[in-house]
């Protein structure tokens, strides 16, 4: 069994020692949590999105063609509620005060100095050799967070129209999906999407959960709001199904990297591979419907999970482009194959770091941040070319089994690289409400 000593991400103010939790349960927790002891009669805002399955041109996945939503999902609801929790002092530190800079060079890596993210956290044993592990209710999970950390419920609308209920009952029997704050945030608006929270699903992507994440990305309607996913073994720290998301008003380097088309499936999903980037990965985009795109990517993720291959996912461009990135850093770390200088940085390269947002924990590393250093770290994350080809073959075989066998990667492998994505260049000026009260670096270009 491979284990590494590491510092966990603290995602709740109620992440305590197990002995303390047991004592509370015996006498009633009194924490207004999401567990059975406190959930009866609880209410939370509910945002019901319009489950449109048709992709409309290149501009949006679900869209709101017939009417405007009753509340601006990103500006007023998600970021507004997040700032409300910041004013109430629910975060471990003020992430908007963290220094951030774009590292000089052609890739535009973003460095952030976030010393608060690893201070005063207890070390733990983290298993990295199994991507799929059963849910363990005795360990920290999201039913233990305080209700004040939850921003709203996020569900598909029953009548096909966008609806917002500011004070809706929590239907425990139907296990709603919720959006909650990360109390140790990486960036402005850092939240967690927790699908079907009361089902206590392990950190394992399925078709329904991934489709929900795509709807959230599309509902935000801003390419600077991205969702990410880390599997176990790829620096997920909680074995309770969740996606992360936050707002950062600069393009990620991975989004600007050139790509090379591999194939287009019958369902209209185009699959490409990254070029000239330190981490090898696949890009999925297009599709005749949002479900075509979602099913293809989730099937690829399920393939990796079933083959015990750690991976990260970045959902970009309002859900239109998805990066799938198998990785091996934690395995190398556990085997003692990572350079000591890299280990000393205490950087755990998960989805955000792999995408080019380097969250640094030491001032020395921030001051000395360079494109060369970022590249050197991320190169350790990547599978070798030979291993990446083997893993890609597994993915295409899995996808072909549900796509009538029409994946032909070899035939199209000689196609010319695609143009770099243009979505960020076409974005309108950032809404003032999105950056009000945030640090100046959020609007660096």
C-alpha positions as CSV (number, residue, x, y, z in Angstrom):
1,X,0.0,0.0,0.0
2,X,1.4,3.4,-1.0
3,X,1.0,6.2,1.5
4,X,2.5,9.7,1.8
5,X,2.6,12.1,4.6
6,X,0.7,15.2,3.5
7,X,-1.3,18.1,4.8
8,X,-5.1,17.8,4.0
9,X,-7.2,20.5,2.5
10,X,-9.5,21.8,5.2
11,X,-12.9,22.1,3.5
12,X,-15.0,22.7,6.6
13,X,-14.8,24.5,10.0
14,X,-16.0,21.2,11.5
15,X,-13.2,19.0,10.2
16,X,-12.2,17.7,13.7
17,X,-10.5,14.7,15.3
18,X,-12.6,11.5,15.2
19,X,-12.7,11.3,19.1
20,X,-14.2,14.8,19.2
21,X,-16.8,13.9,16.6
22,X,-17.8,10.8,18.5
23,X,-18.3,12.7,21.7
24,X,-20.5,15.2,20.0
25,X,-22.7,12.5,18.4
26,X,-23.4,10.9,21.7
27,X,-24.6,14.2,23.2
28,X,-26.1,15.8,20.1
29,X,-23.8,17.9,18.0
30,X,-25.5,21.3,18.3
31,X,-23.7,22.5,15.2
32,X,-26.6,23.0,12.8
33,X,-24.9,20.5,10.5
34,X,-26.3,18.6,7.5
35,X,-26.5,15.3,9.3
36,X,-29.6,13.6,10.6
37,X,-29.3,15.2,14.0
38,X,-29.9,18.7,12.6
39,X,-31.4,18.4,9.2
40,X,-35.1,18.0,10.0
41,X,-36.9,21.1,9.0
42,X,-33.8,22.8,7.6
43,X,-34.2,25.1,4.6
44,X,-31.7,26.5,2.0
45,X,-32.0,28.5,-1.2
46,X,-32.7,26.4,-4.3
47,X,-31.7,27.2,-7.8
48,X,-33.4,25.0,-10.3
49,X,-31.7,25.2,-13.7
50,X,-33.4,24.6,-17.1
51,X,-32.3,21.1,-18.3
52,X,-32.0,21.9,-22.0
53,X,-30.1,19.2,-23.8
54,X,-29.5,20.8,-27.2
55,X,-26.2,22.7,-27.8
56,X,-26.9,26.1,-29.3
57,X,-24.1,27.0,-31.7
58,X,-20.7,27.6,-30.1
59,X,-21.9,30.1,-27.4
60,X,-23.6,28.0,-24.8
61,X,-24.7,24.6,-23.8
62,X,-28.1,24.9,-22.1
63,X,-28.7,28.6,-22.4
64,X,-31.9,30.5,-21.5
65,X,-33.5,31.1,-24.9
66,X,-37.0,32.0,-23.8
67,X,-36.6,34.0,-20.6
68,X,-34.1,35.6,-18.2
69,X,-33.3,33.6,-15.0
70,X,-34.9,35.0,-11.9
71,X,-31.5,35.6,-10.3
72,X,-28.1,36.0,-11.9
73,X,-26.5,32.7,-11.1
74,X,-22.8,33.7,-10.9
75,X,-22.9,37.4,-10.0
76,X,-25.8,37.5,-7.5
77,X,-26.2,34.0,-6.2
78,X,-22.9,32.2,-6.2
79,X,-20.5,35.0,-5.7
80,X,-22.9,37.1,-3.7
81,X,-23.5,34.3,-1.2
82,X,-19.8,33.5,-1.1
83,X,-19.0,37.1,-0.2
84,X,-21.7,37.0,2.5
85,X,-19.9,34.0,4.1
86,X,-16.7,35.9,3.9
87,X,-18.2,38.8,5.8
88,X,-19.5,36.4,8.4
89,X,-15.9,35.2,9.0
90,X,-16.5,31.6,7.9
91,X,-13.2,31.3,6.0
92,X,-9.8,30.3,7.5
93,X,-8.1,33.3,5.9
94,X,-8.8,36.1,3.4
95,X,-7.9,34.7,0.0
96,X,-8.5,38.0,-1.6
97,X,-5.4,39.3,0.2
98,X,-3.2,36.7,-1.2
99,X,-0.5,38.0,-3.6
100,X,-1.0,36.8,-7.2
101,X,1.1,37.5,-10.4
102,X,1.4,36.3,-13.9
103,X,4.8,34.6,-14.3
104,X,6.8,36.1,-17.2
105,X,7.1,33.9,-20.2
106,X,5.2,32.6,-23.2
107,X,2.7,30.4,-21.2
108,X,1.4,32.9,-18.7
109,X,1.5,30.6,-15.6
110,X,-0.2,32.3,-12.7
111,X,1.5,32.1,-9.2
112,X,-0.4,32.7,-6.0
113,X,1.2,33.0,-2.5
114,X,-1.2,31.2,-0.2
115,X,0.6,30.7,3.1
116,X,-2.7,30.2,5.0
117,X,-3.6,27.1,3.1
118,X,-1.2,24.8,4.9
119,X,-0.6,26.5,8.3
120,X,-2.1,24.9,11.5
121,X,-3.3,21.8,9.6
122,X,-2.8,18.4,11.1
123,X,-0.8,15.8,9.0
124,X,-2.6,12.7,7.8
125,X,-1.9,9.4,6.0
126,X,-3.2,9.6,2.5
127,X,-3.5,6.5,0.4
128,X,-2.5,7.0,-3.3
129,X,-2.5,3.5,-4.8
130,X,-6.3,3.1,-5.1
131,X,-8.5,5.5,-7.2
132,X,-11.7,3.8,-6.0
133,X,-12.1,3.4,-2.3
134,X,-15.4,2.8,-0.4
135,X,-17.1,5.7,1.4
136,X,-16.3,5.7,5.1
137,X,-18.8,7.6,7.2
138,X,-16.5,7.7,10.2
139,X,-14.1,10.0,8.3
140,X,-14.8,13.6,7.4
141,X,-17.5,14.0,4.8
142,X,-19.7,16.9,3.7
143,X,-22.8,15.9,5.8
144,X,-20.7,17.1,8.7
145,X,-20.4,20.7,7.5
146,X,-22.4,23.5,9.1
147,X,-25.5,24.5,7.2
148,X,-24.2,28.1,7.1
149,X,-21.3,26.8,4.8
150,X,-23.8,25.7,2.2
151,X,-24.8,28.4,-0.3
152,X,-27.7,26.8,-2.1
153,X,-29.2,23.7,-3.5
154,X,-28.6,23.1,-7.3
155,X,-31.2,20.9,-9.1
156,X,-32.8,20.4,-12.4
157,X,-36.1,22.2,-12.8
158,X,-39.2,20.1,-12.7
159,X,-41.2,22.3,-15.1
160,X,-38.4,22.9,-17.6
161,X,-37.9,26.6,-16.6
162,X,-35.3,28.3,-14.4
163,X,-36.6,28.8,-10.9
164,X,-35.2,30.2,-7.7
165,X,-36.6,29.6,-4.2
166,X,-34.8,31.6,-1.5
167,X,-36.0,29.4,1.4
168,X,-36.7,25.9,0.2
169,X,-37.0,22.8,2.4
170,X,-34.2,20.2,2.2
171,X,-35.6,17.0,0.7
172,X,-33.4,14.5,2.4
173,X,-35.2,11.5,0.8
174,X,-34.3,12.8,-2.7
175,X,-30.8,13.8,-1.7
176,X,-30.3,17.2,-3.3
177,X,-27.1,18.4,-4.8
178,X,-25.6,21.4,-3.0
179,X,-23.0,24.2,-3.5
180,X,-20.9,24.9,-0.4
181,X,-17.9,27.1,0.4
182,X,-14.4,25.7,0.7
183,X,-13.2,27.3,4.0
184,X,-9.6,27.1,2.9
185,X,-10.1,28.7,-0.6
186,X,-7.6,28.8,-3.4
187,X,-9.3,31.8,-5.1
188,X,-12.2,34.2,-5.1
189,X,-15.6,32.3,-5.1
190,X,-14.0,28.9,-4.4
191,X,-16.9,26.5,-3.9
192,X,-17.7,22.8,-3.9
193,X,-20.4,21.2,-5.9
194,X,-21.6,18.1,-4.0
195,X,-23.9,15.9,-6.1
196,X,-26.7,14.0,-4.2
197,X,-25.0,14.8,-0.9
198,X,-27.0,12.5,1.3
199,X,-26.2,9.4,-0.8
200,X,-22.7,9.7,0.5
201,X,-21.1,8.7,-2.8
202,X,-17.3,8.1,-2.8
203,X,-15.1,10.3,-5.0
204,X,-16.0,8.6,-8.2
205,X,-17.4,10.2,-11.3
206,X,-20.6,8.8,-12.9
207,X,-22.7,10.0,-15.8
208,X,-25.2,11.9,-13.7
209,X,-22.7,13.7,-11.5
210,X,-20.6,14.8,-14.5
211,X,-23.7,16.1,-16.4
212,X,-24.6,18.2,-13.3
213,X,-21.1,19.7,-13.3
214,X,-21.4,20.7,-16.9
215,X,-24.8,22.3,-16.2
216,X,-23.2,24.4,-13.4
217,X,-20.4,25.5,-15.7
218,X,-22.9,26.5,-18.4
219,X,-25.2,28.2,-15.9
220,X,-22.4,30.5,-14.8
221,X,-22.0,31.7,-18.4
222,X,-18.5,33.0,-17.9
223,X,-15.3,31.3,-19.1
224,X,-13.4,32.7,-16.1
225,X,-15.4,30.4,-13.8
226,X,-14.1,26.9,-14.1
227,X,-14.9,23.6,-12.4
228,X,-12.2,21.0,-11.5
229,X,-12.2,17.4,-10.3
230,X,-9.4,15.5,-8.6
231,X,-9.6,11.7,-8.3
232,X,-8.2,9.8,-5.3
233,X,-4.5,9.4,-6.0
234,X,-4.5,12.7,-7.9
235,X,-4.8,14.9,-4.7
236,X,-8.4,14.6,-3.8
237,X,-8.4,14.9,-0.1
238,X,-12.0,13.9,0.8
239,X,-13.5,10.6,-0.3
240,X,-17.0,12.1,-0.8
241,X,-18.0,13.0,-4.3
242,X,-17.4,16.6,-5.1
243,X,-16.2,19.1,-7.8
244,X,-14.4,22.3,-7.1
245,X,-14.9,25.7,-8.8
246,X,-13.8,29.3,-8.6
247,X,-13.5,32.5,-10.5
248,X,-10.2,33.8,-11.8
249,X,-10.1,36.5,-14.5
250,X,-7.1,35.4,-16.5
251,X,-6.8,32.5,-19.0
252,X,-5.2,29.4,-17.7
253,X,-2.1,28.3,-19.7
254,X,-3.6,25.0,-20.4
255,X,-6.5,26.7,-22.1
256,X,-4.1,28.6,-24.5
257,X,-2.0,25.5,-25.3
258,X,-2.2,24.3,-29.0
259,X,-4.0,21.0,-29.6
260,X,-4.0,18.3,-32.3
261,X,-7.3,16.7,-33.3
262,X,-7.5,13.0,-32.9
263,X,-11.0,12.2,-34.0
264,X,-14.7,13.2,-34.0
265,X,-17.3,10.8,-32.7
266,X,-20.7,10.1,-34.2
267,X,-22.2,12.2,-31.5
268,X,-20.3,15.2,-32.6
269,X,-17.7,15.2,-29.8
270,X,-14.2,16.2,-31.0
271,X,-11.3,14.7,-29.2
272,X,-7.8,16.3,-29.3
273,X,-4.6,16.0,-27.5
274,X,-2.5,18.7,-25.8
275,X,0.7,19.9,-27.6
276,X,3.7,21.8,-26.2
277,X,2.4,21.5,-22.6
278,X,4.2,19.9,-19.7
279,X,1.3,17.5,-18.8
280,X,-0.1,15.2,-21.5
281,X,-3.8,15.2,-21.7
282,X,-6.9,14.9,-23.9
283,X,-9.5,17.6,-24.7
284,X,-13.1,17.0,-25.4
285,X,-15.4,19.6,-27.0
286,X,-18.6,19.9,-29.1
287,X,-21.2,17.3,-29.3
288,X,-24.7,17.3,-30.7
289,X,-26.1,17.7,-27.2
290,X,-24.7,18.5,-23.8
291,X,-25.4,14.8,-22.9
292,X,-23.3,13.6,-25.8
293,X,-20.3,15.6,-24.5
294,X,-21.0,14.6,-20.9
295,X,-21.4,10.9,-21.5
296,X,-18.2,10.7,-23.6
297,X,-16.1,12.4,-20.9
298,X,-17.7,10.5,-18.0
299,X,-17.2,7.2,-19.8
300,X,-13.5,8.1,-20.2
301,X,-13.3,9.0,-16.5
302,X,-15.0,5.7,-15.6
303,X,-12.4,3.9,-17.7
304,X,-9.6,5.5,-15.8
305,X,-11.2,4.8,-12.4
306,X,-11.8,1.1,-13.3
307,X,-8.2,0.8,-14.4
308,X,-6.9,2.5,-11.2
309,X,-5.4,5.4,-13.1
310,X,-5.4,8.7,-11.1
311,X,-6.6,11.7,-13.1
312,X,-7.8,15.4,-13.0
313,X,-10.5,17.1,-15.0
314,X,-10.8,20.8,-15.9
315,X,-14.2,22.0,-17.2
316,X,-13.5,25.2,-19.1
317,X,-15.3,27.6,-21.5
318,X,-18.7,27.4,-19.8
319,X,-18.6,23.6,-20.2
320,X,-17.7,23.6,-23.8
321,X,-14.1,22.3,-23.4
322,X,-13.1,19.6,-21.0
323,X,-9.5,18.6,-20.2
324,X,-8.8,15.1,-19.0
325,X,-5.4,14.7,-17.4
326,X,-4.1,11.3,-16.1
327,X,-1.3,11.8,-13.7
328,X,1.3,10.0,-11.6
329,X,2.9,12.5,-9.2
330,X,1.5,11.1,-6.0
331,X,2.7,7.6,-7.0
332,X,6.2,8.9,-7.8
333,X,6.2,10.8,-4.5
334,X,5.3,7.7,-2.5
335,X,8.0,5.7,-4.3
336,X,10.6,8.4,-3.6
337,X,11.1,9.3,-7.2
338,X,10.4,13.0,-6.9
339,X,13.3,15.5,-6.5
340,X,13.7,16.7,-2.9
341,X,13.7,20.3,-4.1
342,X,10.2,19.9,-5.6
343,X,9.0,18.1,-2.5
344,X,10.2,21.0,-0.3
345,X,7.7,23.3,-2.0
346,X,4.9,21.3,-0.5
347,X,2.9,21.9,-3.7
348,X,0.4,19.1,-4.5
349,X,-0.2,19.4,-8.3
350,X,-3.9,18.8,-8.6
351,X,-6.2,20.2,-11.3
352,X,-5.6,23.9,-10.7
353,X,-1.8,23.6,-10.6
354,X,-1.9,21.4,-13.7
355,X,-4.0,24.0,-15.5
356,X,-1.3,26.6,-14.8
357,X,-2.5,28.2,-11.5
358,X,0.4,27.5,-9.2
359,X,-0.7,27.8,-5.6
360,X,2.5,28.3,-3.7
361,X,2.8,28.0,0.1
362,X,6.3,29.5,0.7
363,X,7.2,33.2,0.1
364,X,10.6,32.0,-1.3
365,X,8.9,29.9,-4.0
366,X,6.6,32.8,-4.9
367,X,9.4,35.3,-5.2
368,X,11.5,32.9,-7.3
369,X,8.5,31.7,-9.4
370,X,9.5,31.2,-13.0
371,X,8.2,29.5,-16.1
372,X,11.0,27.0,-15.9
373,X,10.2,26.0,-12.3
374,X,6.5,25.6,-13.1
375,X,7.3,23.5,-16.1
376,X,9.7,21.3,-14.1
377,X,7.1,20.6,-11.5
378,X,4.3,19.8,-13.9
379,X,6.6,17.6,-16.1
380,X,6.8,15.3,-13.0
381,X,3.1,15.1,-13.0
382,X,2.7,13.8,-16.6
383,X,2.6,10.3,-17.8
384,X,5.5,9.3,-20.1
385,X,4.6,9.4,-23.8
386,X,4.6,5.6,-23.9
387,X,2.3,5.3,-20.9
388,X,0.0,8.1,-22.2
389,X,-0.5,6.2,-25.4
390,X,-1.4,3.1,-23.5
391,X,-3.8,5.0,-21.3
392,X,-5.3,6.8,-24.3
393,X,-5.9,3.4,-26.1
394,X,-7.8,2.2,-23.0
395,X,-10.0,5.4,-23.1
396,X,-10.7,5.1,-26.8
397,X,-11.6,1.4,-26.4
398,X,-14.0,2.3,-23.6
399,X,-15.6,5.1,-25.6
400,X,-15.8,3.0,-28.8
401,X,-17.8,0.4,-26.9
402,X,-20.6,2.9,-26.4
403,X,-20.1,4.8,-29.7
404,X,-20.7,1.9,-32.1
405,X,-17.0,1.3,-32.5
406,X,-16.4,4.5,-34.6
407,X,-13.4,5.8,-32.8
408,X,-10.4,5.8,-35.1
409,X,-7.5,7.6,-33.5
410,X,-4.8,6.3,-35.8
411,X,-6.5,7.4,-39.0
412,X,-6.6,11.1,-37.9
413,X,-3.4,11.2,-36.0
414,X,-1.6,13.1,-38.7
415,X,-4.0,16.1,-38.8
416,X,-2.6,19.5,-38.3
417,X,-2.7,21.2,-34.9
418,X,-5.9,23.2,-34.3
419,X,-5.8,26.9,-33.7
420,X,-5.5,28.1,-30.1
421,X,-8.9,28.7,-28.4
422,X,-10.3,32.2,-28.7
423,X,-13.0,32.1,-26.1
424,X,-11.2,34.3,-23.6
425,X,-10.3,36.9,-26.2
426,X,-14.0,37.2,-27.1
427,X,-15.3,37.6,-23.6
428,X,-16.9,40.9,-22.8
429,X,-15.4,43.1,-20.1
430,X,-15.7,41.5,-16.6
431,X,-18.8,42.6,-14.7
432,X,-17.8,45.0,-11.9
433,X,-20.0,43.0,-9.5
434,X,-17.8,40.0,-10.0
435,X,-14.6,41.7,-8.9
436,X,-16.0,44.1,-6.4
437,X,-14.0,43.8,-3.2
438,X,-11.5,41.4,-4.7
439,X,-7.8,41.8,-5.0
440,X,-6.4,43.8,-7.9
441,X,-4.6,40.8,-9.4
442,X,-7.9,39.2,-10.5
443,X,-8.1,41.6,-13.5
444,X,-4.5,41.1,-14.7
445,X,-4.3,40.5,-18.4
